[in-house]
Amino acid sequence: MKHKPKPRIALLREKAGLTQLELSRLVGVTESTIQNWESGRTGTEHIERIVRFCKALNCQVEDLIEYVSESLEEPVAQPSSLSEIHHLLGTEEPVTASSPDNEVAQQRKARSS
């Protein structure tokens, strides 16, 4: 009897303290894509294939990809942290004057002026 794989995305997302929307922004997919992956509506064949690649080649997922510049166009900035996602979504928590996040926000504001 063949076992059907069950995605662990929801478990890992919750463990990381992320919402589906936050994870979708970090990954670069829609929130509905995350919902489909977590519910199993969208299969995990592509993930299983990547796991088999890594086992066969004795490597990490990151080792499979080489990033090269595709064009001279200005790339669209992807959020790289949870605080950036909160900023984009307008769900930022108030920042105290002594926090490192406040210093970063002030530096960004100064650069954009």
Residue pairs with C-beta under 8 A, 6 or more apart in sequence:
5 44
5 48
6 40
7 37
7 38
7 40
7 44
7 47
9 23
9 34
9 37
9 38
10 38
13 19
13 20
13 23
13 34
13 38
16 23
18 26
18 82
20 31
20 34
20 35
20 38
21 31
21 89
22 82
22 85
22 89
23 34
24 30
24 31
24 33
24 34
25 79
25 85
25 88
25 89
26 79
26 82
26 85
27 34
28 78
33 42
35 41
36 42
37 44
50 61
50 64
53 59
53 64
54 60
54 61
54 63
54 64
57 63
57 64
79 85
79 88
83 92
83 101
83 104
86 92
86 93
95 101
95 102
95 105
96 102
